[in-house]
Amino acid sequence: MQRKYDIVLLGATGFTGSLMVEYMTATFPGSLRWAIAARNRAKLEEVARKFKVEASGGSIIVLDVNSETEIQKVVKSTRVIINVIGPYPTTCGPIVFKACADYGTDYVDCNADMPWAQDMIKEHDKSAQASGAKMIVTCGLDAVPADLTTYLAVSHIRKVFNTPTREVIVSLQEMKGIISSGTIKAMASVYTLYGPGRYEEATAPFAISPRKPISEKVNTSLFPAAGFFGIHTVNSLGRVVESQEQGNERAIVGRSWGLYAPDDPNSTDGYGPNFHFSARARLPRTLYDFIQVLPFLGLGLFLNFSFTRYILTKLIYPEGYTPASKQLKGGHRFSHRTLGVADTGDESTAKRVIVDFKFQGDQYKFTGIAMVEAAVTLLEGGTEAHRIGGGVMTPAMLGDNYAKNLQRPESGVEILIRAED
């Protein structure tokens, strides 16, 4: 039976949600049946008027996000739910996730709480598989650049060199942007609810993968150990240091490895049995660049302690703080470079692939675009996620179709792939 809506966005009146509505009205075709939802009618109508939602073919849904019955009603009438209401563990996140898994509704979020994602996988992966719900988690800045470029590097290595992949390093090359209080609150909730120990458990290599590797090589890098302060130089990446925020990337990429892996653990299909992943950040060249990127590199360290969490959430990023519109237009951008190394059996002559992922704009705008395009890709079909049929999945499961959609002229995303000589 045909459902009423193709896409419904939950949380349309929030900071990221409003950026998403702007993008949806600019890019959605008139034939798409979509709606934006929030609990506050006045704010919802204000967003709808500002971005001309109804003139663009959309509609509004006033939704009591504390009502499981109302949430179930919307979920059952929709093909793809995008949930941007956070923090996910302490709001309507669990109710929305369960409803989508139970009723076969595809789902997209930007959750960065890996312990919560791990819980949702344990509780709802089987029901999502049974219902056919394709549930794409952590579909924002926290994982998409790393997860998607890893997939693209692995695919290019397979295509060009006809081998599996031995190692991937994802490096944040540049970041200019501003953090909102919502992001700080969501990140702080991970450490408050679960504690650093549980976070480390959920972000360990292959912690949320549906299967575990048997090769010992997955634990070792081809590159020399880092020097003082964890700094080392990698050809094509520059001087890099281990990223404090690599846990989410490592967890999601590990799950992608497991979802793409064949049933035979010794097979060289998929990413490969010896696949090793890590995330790095390029050292800034100037003091100004260092100040720009410092919040993105060190937040995990500061959030480990209750007194620094208090300072961040109450004093530096108080409730309701969001970047002003003029700040979002201040030349914000980021770029990642992913290095993939082919598993040729001869590590001295291993062939390499580079994937550059660049975005001109604010990171919140990117997260919104990434979720919207994931939802559109789910509607279109023809991905590995559709071949599998259902379950808790990752952005990489949307593959080349997703990479293509992300590079629409309106998006600001550029992806370049090349084999290194």
Stockholm file with secondary structure:
# STOCKHOLM 1.0

chainA/1-421         MQRKYDIVLLGATGFTGSLMVEYMTATFPGSLRWAIAARNRAKLEEVARKFKVEASGGSIIVLDVNSETEIQKVVKSTRVIINVIGPYPTTCGPIVFKACADYGTDYVDCNADMPWAQDMIKEHDKSAQASGAKMIVTCGLDAVPADLTTYLAVSHIRKVFNTPTREVIVSLQEMKGIISSGTIKAMASVYTLYGPGRYEEATAPFAISPRKPISEKVNTSLFPAAGFFGIHTVNSLGRVVESQEQGNERAIVGRSWGLYAPDDPNSTDGYGPNFHFSARARLPRTLYDFIQVLPFLGLGLFLNFSFTRYILTKLIYPEGYTPASKQLKGGHRFSHRTLGVADTGDESTAKRVIVDFKFQGDQYKFTGIAMVEAAVTLLEGGTEAHRIGGGVMTPAMLGDNYAKNLQRPESGVEILIRAED
#=GR chainA/1-421 SS CCCSEEEEEECTTSHHHHHHHHHHHHHCCTTCCEEEEESCHHHHHHHHHHTTTGGGTEEEEECCTTCHHHHHHHHHTEEEEEECCSSGGGSSHHHHHHHHHHHTCEEEECCCCHHHHHHHHHHHHHHHHHHTCEEECSCSTTTHHHHHHHHHHHHHHHHHHCSCEEEEEEEEEEEECCCCHHHHHHHHHHHHHTHHHHHHHHTSTTTTCSSCCCCGGGGCCSSCCCCGGGEEEETTTEEEEECTTHHHHHHHHHHHHHHHSCSSTTCCCTTCTTCEEEEEEECCSSHHHHHHHHHHHHHHHHTTSHHHHHIIIIIISCTTCCCCHHHHTSSCEEEEEEEEEECCSCGGGCCEEEEEEEEESCHHHHHHHHHHHHHHHHHHCCSHHHHHCSEEECGGGGHHHHHHHHTCTTTCEEEEEEEEC
#=GC SS_cons         CCCSEEEEEECTTSHHHHHHHHHHHHHCCTTCCEEEEESCHHHHHHHHHHTTTGGGTEEEEECCTTCHHHHHHHHHTEEEEEECCSSGGGSSHHHHHHHHHHHTCEEEECCCCHHHHHHHHHHHHHHHHHHTCEEECSCSTTTHHHHHHHHHHHHHHHHHHCSCEEEEEEEEEEEECCCCHHHHHHHHHHHHHTHHHHHHHHTSTTTTCSSCCCCGGGGCCSSCCCCGGGEEEETTTEEEEECTTHHHHHHHHHHHHHHHSCSSTTCCCTTCTTCEEEEEEECCSSHHHHHHHHHHHHHHHHTTSHHHHHIIIIIISCTTCCCCHHHHTSSCEEEEEEEEEECCSCGGGCCEEEEEEEEESCHHHHHHHHHHHHHHHHHHCCSHHHHHCSEEECGGGGHHHHHHHHTCTTTCEEEEEEEEC
//
